[in-house]
């Protein structure tokens, strides 16, 4: 089984989710998305797997959300995705992809549903 985790090592939930995967015997491909942000196409695919709209994947309490204008309710899907690509700190984490499905690890146990 191929498993990927969009990971931020500074985030406790992300570290807990990675540990949970390891405890399940899963060696996930770790994508440090702050160092290597996903492309717009990759992010669109993740959103489709999660079955959510872009704003639902955004960290709206981050200062960058307002500073970059992402709080503008008139922005369309493409603009919101472009904003997350440009400012990856706005992407909620961690995200695990496995078996053609995706889950946000908040709480970390959420990812067990797709394994």
Secondary structure by P-SEA (a helix, b strand, c coil): cbbbbbcccccaaaaaaaaaaaaacccccccccccccccaaaaaaaaaaaccccccccccccccccccccccccccaaaaaaaaaaccccccccbbbcccbbbbccccccccccc
